[in-house]
Amino acid sequence: MPVVHFNHAGAGLPSPETLQAVIQQLHLEAEHGPMEASAMVSKQQASFYDLAARLLNAAPDDIVFGTGHGQLFGDIVSAIPLVAENKILVSRQEWMGNIACLQNAANLSAASLSVMASDESTAVDVEALKQALSPNVRIVALTWIGASGALINPAAAIGKAIRDSGSSAFYLIDASQAVGQVPVDVQELCCDALVACGRKYLRGPRGTALAYISPRLAKAAIPRKIDNFPQAWNAEHAEPARTAKAFEMGEASVALKLGLGEAIRQALECGIANTREALDQKASRLRLALGSIPAIRVLDLGREKSACITFLVNGVSCAAVKAALANQGITIGMNGRGYTPYDLDMRGIPELLRASVHMSTTDQDIEKLVAAIVAIAPSCETMERTYK
């Protein structure tokens, strides 16, 4: 049964070209040896940084390849020196992995962590942030698009507010839901770091990620995880790199890097602005259709919304709905407090369903999903008994 995929916010479906790029490199490794095969595609590897730089409007030397969002985000946060007087400000949409990482950094240094004020739409309140930017604020961490809703935070306005205030705080952006879906310009964002996994809207292989690290942050950072890749031997000791490359490890999958590069190439070829417009139209169509079903509660907030629709089916557990749809070949996502605890606790929502569209999503796919949910909604008691 062909899968009707509505879980692109979790992981997109790689294109045949991306899949082929990975497989072809694995074949080279099997035939010639991994080290030799890596040398054979040195130009293709270099092109990954050029492509990622174009995607983010950055310099190739400021781009880092990694194995996942959590790995790169954690390495960056742990490298920022903190003292007891420092403050870390986070958005209410922050992903649980980011919270754990930032809280650990705060605990180790006796710094404090607090949630930024939000406006009536639940987005970060930029005016309130301006008042909160005391000299002790060391990190401002923003999840641009959260896992528990369609809200798009005002990332550029936040960056401008930090810059214009004269604050020395490092501005870190979790862009895992944004990259590949909306235009990203790190110059306009005024950020010090931007991290995204490759598997979501870019449709890259799982186990890949990319990051932008500004020269300012790279010079101030003290990386905790180091191997020989970015180092130089200075007669008696290793000389750490003072660039973004200090955050990149030498032992990485060349096949996955080439796969992510191919996914980025396709995203650029399609045009991110075109993708954003198309996804907004598809998501709006699905959001309107689901909102018209009496038993559905659409949970999306925000003045500007992403290509993800979050909702509940009255009287039916999220797990039951997800399982019933899977039995029909329809995949959707499901999130709980373990993903975005601040936001869901503030909204009083223990769990939710998440349907996300991509360029491959057709009107027929949307109709199939909506019809399947309509069929599920009236049979609450039966569904609970069957899938509980």
C-alpha positions in Angstrom: 0.0 0.0 0.0 1.5 3.4 -1.0 2.0 5.6 2.0 0.2 9.0 2.2 2.7 10.9 4.2 1.6 13.8 6.5 4.6 13.6 8.8 7.1 15.9 7.0 7.5 17.9 10.2 8.9 14.7 11.7 10.8 13.4 8.7 10.2 14.0 5.0 10.5 11.4 2.4 13.9 11.6 0.6 13.7 12.0 -3.2 15.1 9.2 -5.5 18.0 11.5 -6.3 18.9 11.9 -2.6 18.6 8.2 -2.1 20.8 7.5 -5.1 23.5 9.9 -3.9 23.8 8.0 -0.6 23.7 4.5 -2.2 26.2 5.5 -4.9 28.8 6.6 -2.3 28.3 3.4 -0.3 29.0 1.4 -3.4 32.2 3.4 -3.9 33.2 2.6 -0.4 32.6 -1.1 -0.8 34.5 -1.2 -4.1 37.5 1.1 -3.3 37.6 1.5 0.5 35.9 4.2 2.6 39.0 6.5 2.8 39.8 6.2 -0.9 36.1 6.7 -1.8 36.0 9.8 0.3 39.0 11.3 -1.6 37.3 10.4 -4.9 34.4 12.8 -4.1 36.3 15.6 -2.4 34.8 18.2 -4.8 31.2 16.9 -4.1 31.9 17.2 -0.4 33.1 20.7 -0.8 30.0 21.6 -2.7 27.9 20.7 0.3 29.2 23.7 2.2 28.7 25.9 -0.9 25.1 24.7 -1.2 24.3 25.1 2.5 25.9 28.6 2.4 23.6 29.6 -0.4 20.6 28.2 1.5 21.3 30.2 4.6 23.1 33.2 3.0 26.3 32.5 4.8 29.9 32.0 4.0 30.9 28.3 3.4 33.5 28.5 6.1 30.8 29.3 8.6 28.8 26.1 7.8 29.2 22.9 9.9 27.9 19.4 9.0 26.7 17.2 11.8 24.8 14.0 12.7 21.7 15.6 14.2 20.2 18.8 15.6 20.8 17.7 19.2 24.4 16.9 18.6 25.2 20.3 17.0 23.1 22.4 19.3 24.6 20.6 22.3 28.1 21.1 21.1 27.5 24.8 20.5 25.8 25.5 23.8 28.5 23.6 25.8 31.2 25.7 24.1 29.8 29.1 25.3 31.5 30.1 28.6 29.1 30.8 31.4 29.4 32.2 34.9 27.0 32.3 37.8 25.7 35.8 37.0 24.7 34.9 33.5 21.2 34.4 32.3 19.8 32.2 29.5 16.5 33.2 27.9 14.4 30.6 26.0 11.2 30.7 24.0 8.1 28.9 25.3 8.1 26.7 22.1 11.6 25.3 23.0 12.1 21.7 22.2 12.7 19.4 25.2 16.2 18.5 23.9 17.2 22.1 23.8 15.8 22.8 27.2 17.7 19.8 28.7 20.9 21.0 27.1 20.5 24.7 28.2 19.4 23.7 31.7 22.5 21.5 32.0 24.7 24.3 30.9 23.0 26.6 33.5 23.4 24.0 36.3 27.1 23.5 35.6 27.8 27.2 35.8 25.1 28.3 38.3 23.6 30.5 35.6 19.8 31.0 35.5 17.4 29.9 32.8 14.0 31.6 32.2 11.2 31.6 29.6 10.8 34.8 27.5 7.5 36.6 27.7 5.0 35.9 24.9 2.2 37.9 23.4 -1.4 37.0 22.9 -0.5 34.7 19.9 2.1 32.9 22.1 4.9 34.2 20.0 7.9 35.8 21.7 7.0 39.3 22.8 9.8 41.4 21.2 9.1 44.5 23.2 9.2 42.6 26.4 12.5 41.0 25.3 14.0 44.4 24.8 13.3 45.2 28.5 14.7 41.8 29.6 18.1 42.2 27.8 20.2 43.1 30.8 24.0 42.9 30.6 24.0 39.5 32.3 22.0 37.8 29.5 24.5 35.5 27.8 22.2 33.3 25.6 18.9 34.0 23.8 17.6 30.7 22.4 14.7 30.6 20.0 12.8 27.8 18.5 11.7 29.5 15.3 8.9 27.1 14.5 7.9 24.8 17.3 6.9 21.1 17.3 3.6 21.7 19.0 2.0 24.2 16.7 2.1 26.1 13.4 3.2 29.4 15.0 6.2 31.0 13.4 8.2 33.2 15.8 9.4 36.6 14.7 13.0 35.4 14.4 14.4 38.4 12.5 12.7 41.0 14.8 14.2 39.2 17.8 17.7 39.3 16.2 17.3 43.0 15.4 16.2 43.8 18.9 19.2 42.0 20.4 21.6 43.8 18.0 20.1 47.2 18.4 20.1 47.0 22.2 23.9 46.6 22.1 23.6 43.3 24.0 26.5 40.9 23.8 24.2 37.9 24.2 24.6 35.0 21.7 21.5 34.5 19.7 20.9 30.8 18.9 18.1 29.6 16.6 16.6 26.2 16.4 15.6 26.1 12.7 14.9 22.4 12.3 11.2 23.1 11.3 12.1 26.2 9.3 15.0 25.2 7.0 13.6 23.9 3.7 10.2 25.4 4.5 10.7 29.2 4.8 13.5 31.4 3.4 16.4 31.6 5.8 18.9 34.5 5.8 21.3 34.5 8.7 22.4 38.0 7.9 18.8 39.3 8.3 18.3 37.1 11.4 21.3 38.6 13.0 22.0 35.3 14.7 25.2 33.8 16.1 24.2 30.2 15.4 21.4 28.5 13.5 21.0 24.7 13.7 18.7 22.4 11.7 18.5 18.7 11.2 18.4 17.5 7.5 15.5 15.1 7.7 12.5 17.4 7.9 11.5 19.8 5.2 14.8 19.5 3.4 14.0 15.7 3.0 17.6 14.8 3.6 18.8 11.5 5.2 18.2 10.9 8.9 21.4 11.3 10.8 22.4 14.6 9.2 22.3 18.2 10.3 23.8 21.6 9.4 24.6 24.6 11.4 25.7 28.2 10.8 28.1 29.6 13.4 29.1 33.2 13.3 32.8 34.3 13.4 32.0 36.2 16.6 30.7 33.0 18.4 33.5 30.8 16.9 36.1 33.1 18.4 34.5 33.2 21.8 33.7 29.5 22.0 35.6 26.9 23.9 34.6 23.6 22.2 34.3 20.7 24.7 34.4 17.9 22.1 37.5 17.9 19.9 39.2 15.5 17.6 42.1 16.0 15.2 40.0 17.3 12.3 40.0 21.0 12.9 43.2 21.2 14.9 46.8 22.1 14.0 49.9 20.8 15.7 52.0 23.7 16.9 55.4 22.1 17.8 54.4 21.1 21.3 50.6 21.1 21.5 47.4 21.1 19.5 46.2 24.5 18.3 42.4 24.7 18.3 40.7 26.2 15.3 38.9 29.5 16.1 36.4 29.0 13.3 33.1 27.2 12.8 35.1 24.1 11.7 36.1 23.6 15.3 32.6 22.1 15.8 33.0 19.5 13.0 34.3 16.0 13.6 36.6 14.2 11.1 34.7 10.9 11.4 31.4 11.6 9.5 29.4 9.7 6.9 30.4 10.9 3.5 27.4 9.2 2.0 25.0 11.0 4.2 26.7 14.3 3.6 26.4 13.9 -0.1 22.7 12.9 0.4 22.0 16.1 2.4 23.9 18.1 -0.3 21.6 16.7 -3.0 18.5 17.5 -0.9 19.7 21.0 -0.4 20.4 21.3 -4.2 16.9 20.3 -5.0 15.4 22.7 -2.4 17.4 25.6 -4.0 16.4 24.5 -7.5 12.7 24.6 -6.5 13.1 28.0 -4.8 12.5 28.3 -1.1 10.1 31.3 -1.6 8.1 29.2 -4.1 8.1 26.3 -1.6 6.9 28.5 1.2 4.0 29.9 -0.9 2.9 26.4 -2.1 3.1 24.8 1.4 1.2 27.7 2.9 -1.6 27.1 0.4 -1.7 23.4 1.0 -1.6 23.7 4.8 -4.3 26.4 4.7 -6.5 24.1 2.7 -6.0 21.2 5.1 -6.4 23.4 8.2 -9.7 24.8 6.8 -11.0 21.3 6.0 -10.2 19.9 9.4 -11.6 22.9 11.1 -14.9 22.3 9.4 -15.4 18.9 11.1 -17.4 19.4 14.3 -15.4 16.7 16.2 -12.1 18.3 15.4 -10.3 20.9 17.5 -7.6 22.7 15.5 -4.9 24.0 17.9 -2.9 26.2 15.6 -1.9 29.7 16.8 0.1 32.5 15.4 -0.3 35.4 13.0 2.0 33.6 10.5 1.6 29.8 10.3 3.8 27.0 9.1 2.9 24.0 6.9 1.9 21.9 10.0 -1.6 21.5 11.3 -2.1 20.5 15.0 -5.4 19.2 16.2 -7.4 16.8 18.4 -10.3 14.5 17.7 -12.8 14.9 20.5 -13.3 11.8 22.5 -10.5 9.8 20.7 -7.0 9.5 22.0 -4.2 10.7 19.8 -2.6 7.3 19.8 -5.9 5.8 18.6 -6.3 8.2 15.7 -2.7 7.8 14.7 -2.9 4.0 14.7 -6.2 4.0 12.8 -4.8 6.2 10.1 -1.6 4.1 9.9 -3.8 1.1 9.2 -5.1 3.0 6.1 -1.6 3.9 4.9 -1.7 7.5 6.2 1.1 8.7 8.4 0.8 11.7 10.8 2.8 12.9 13.8 1.9 12.9 17.5 3.5 15.1 20.1 3.2 15.4 23.9 4.8 17.2 26.8 8.1 15.4 26.1 8.5 17.6 23.0 7.6 21.1 24.0 6.8 21.1 27.8 6.7 24.8 28.3 4.2 25.5 25.6 1.9 22.6 26.1 1.8 23.1 29.9 0.9 26.8 29.4 -1.9 25.8 27.0 -3.1 22.9 29.1 -2.7 20.4 26.3 -1.2 17.0 27.2 -0.8 15.7 23.7 -1.8 16.6 20.1 -1.8 15.3 16.5 0.3 16.9 13.8 -0.3 16.7 10.1 2.3 18.4 7.9 2.3 18.9 4.1 5.0 19.1 1.5 5.3 19.8 -2.2 4.4 16.2 -2.9 1.1 16.5 -1.0 -1.8 16.5 -3.5 -5.4 17.6 -3.2 -6.3 13.9 -3.3 -4.0 13.2 -0.3 -5.7 15.9 1.7 -9.2 14.6 0.8 -8.1 11.1 1.8 -6.8 12.3 5.2 -9.9 14.4 5.9 -12.3 11.6 4.9 -10.4 9.1 7.1 -10.7 11.4 10.1 -14.4 12.0 9.5 -14.9 8.3 9.5 -12.9 8.0 12.8 -14.5 10.9 14.7 -18.1 9.5 15.1 -16.9 6.1 16.4 -15.2 7.3 19.6 -16.1 4.4 21.9 -15.2 1.7 19.4 -11.9 3.4 18.6 -10.9 3.6 22.3 -11.7 -0.1 22.8 -9.8 -1.2 19.7 -6.6 0.9 20.1 -6.4 1.7 23.8 
